[in-house]
Amino acid sequence: MDAYTRHAVVTTPLGDVTLVASGAALTGVYFPKHWTKPDARTFGVRVEASSDSLLAEAERQLDAYLQGERTVFDLPTQTRGDAFQEQIWSLIREIPYGETATYGELAEKYGDRSMARDVGKAVGSNPLAVIVPCHRVVGKDGKLVGYAGGLERKQALLDLEGADDRRDDPKQLTLGGIPALAGRR
């Protein structure tokens, strides 16, 4: 399969999301103003998601997840991080739906609890937001910290999943004037 790179922008309850694919794999899921979003010139040609079987399937699965109808993704993905990032992203994939882990816990699972800040940087560099569920990584004592797509989106995703160890009040959050996804399960 060739490495034809293309992208589509799809509308979701969390706002527009850019889906990037290279060849037969999804390589990026980005929100507007995403902290670690690569230069858009690397996204290839813009296409309609419906015209590309992989991007259409990614949109369908993302929509089903956001509607509370799906808890896991079944998409071919590819990430291009360094060895440390790839290990951390692998650990993130192991966090079950509806549960959270702290940066310190991931660092400990990696083998060195003192590396929590390095883990945080790797989590923040995750190119597959939602698909590799970095929103499930929280700060010490369940505190909501850091999310490349914004804390409101992180809160909404955790609320959707029913994760219960956060300190923030989901009833107070909206996304662009739209109530957070709480209660859509």
N, C-alpha and C positions, 0 to 999 in steps of 0.2 A: 504494500500500500504506500502510495506517495505521501509526502508530508505537506500536502496542500493545507495552508493555514487560512482560516476564515472565522468570522464572528457574526453573531446576531445579538441584537438588543431586544430583550423581551420584557414585557410589563408584568409585574407581580404585585401582590399586596404589600411587599416591602419596597416597592419602587422599581425603577428600571434595573435590570440585571444584564450585564454583558457576558455572554457565553462564548468562549473561544475554543476552537477545535483545531487540531493538527493531525492530518491523516485520519485514522480511525479512532482517535482518542480525544476526549475532552481535556483541555489543558488549562482552562481558566474560567472562573466564575467571579465576577467583580461587580461591586456596587458603585454608583457614582461617588466620587471623592474618596474612593478606596485608598487607604494609607499606602499600600504597597503595589498599587496598580502599575503594571509596566506601561511604557509608552504605547499609545494606541496604534502606532505604525507597525508594531510587532503582531497585531491581531489579524493581519491579512485583510482580505476583501470582506466587505460587509454583505451579508446575504440575509434573506428572510429565513427565520428558523424553519418554517414549514417547507422550504425548498431543499433542506439538507436533513437526511434521515437521522444523523447523530444529534444535531442541534434540536431537531423537533422532538426527539425522544428525551433529551435533557430537559427541554421546556416542559414536556408532559410530566416527567417524574418530579421536577421541581414544583410544578403546580399541584400535583397530587400530595406531595409532602406538605406544602403550605396550606392545603385544605384539610390536613389531618388524616388523609387516606393512605399514606405511605410512611414507613418509619426508616427505611433503608433505601439506598440508591443502587441500581444495578446498571452501571454505565462503564464503558471502557475509559479509563483515565490515565493520564501520564503527568508526572511532575518532574521538574528538573532542578531540584535543590542539591545542595552539597550533602555529604554523607550524614552529617548531624541533623540537618533539616529533614531529610528523608526518614530518619529513625524517629524523630519527634512526630512527624505527620503520620507515621505508622502507628505510634502510640495513641494519637488522637482518634484514629479510625476505630480503635478498640473501646472507646468510651461509649457505653450503650445509650440508646435513645432514652431520653428522660432523666439521664444522670449527668453529673458533672465531676470534674477532677480539677485540682488546683495545679498551678504551675509547679509548685514544690513537689506535689505528688508525681507529676510527670518526670521531673528531674530525678526524683528518687527511683522511679521505675527505670529510667535511663541508666542510673547507677551512681549519680552524684547529686544529692539534694542541694548542694551549694550552687548548682548551675541553673537555678530557677529563672534568673534574668536571661540567660542564654536561651532557655526554653521559651521564654516569652517572646524573644526576637524571632525564633523559628516559627512559633505559632502565628505571630503577626505577618509572617512572610508566606503563609499558606496561600497558594494560588487558586485553590478550589473551595472558596467559601461555601458553607452549608453542606456541600458534598463530602468534604473532609471536615467534620463538624467541630471546627475550632471555637464555635460559640459555646461549646460545652466546657471550655476551660475557663475557670474563674480564679479570682484572687484568694488569698488567705481568708479563712472563715467564710467562704462562699461569696465574698464581695465581688460585685460586678465591676470588672476593670478591663480595659483594652479590647477593642474589636475593630478590625480594619474597616468594617462597614458601619460603625457607629454603635454606641451603647443601646440606643433605642431598638435597633434591629436585633442586637444580641438578646436583649430582654424579651422581645417579641418571640424570638425563636425558642428561648428557654420556656416561656409561657406556653407556647404551642405544644412543646414536648411534655409539659407538666413537671419540669424539674422544680423541686421544692426547696432547695437549700440556698436561695438567694435572699438578700436583705432588702432589695428594692421593692416598692409597691407597684405591681404591674397595672393596677387600675389607673394610675396617674400617667401612663405613657401613651403617646400617640405617634404615629408615623406619618408625617406630613398631613396632620389633621385627621388621619384615619385611625380609629382605635387599634391598639396593638392586637395581635392575633389571638390573645387569650380567649378561651372559651370556644374556639373553632374546632376542638377535637372531636 
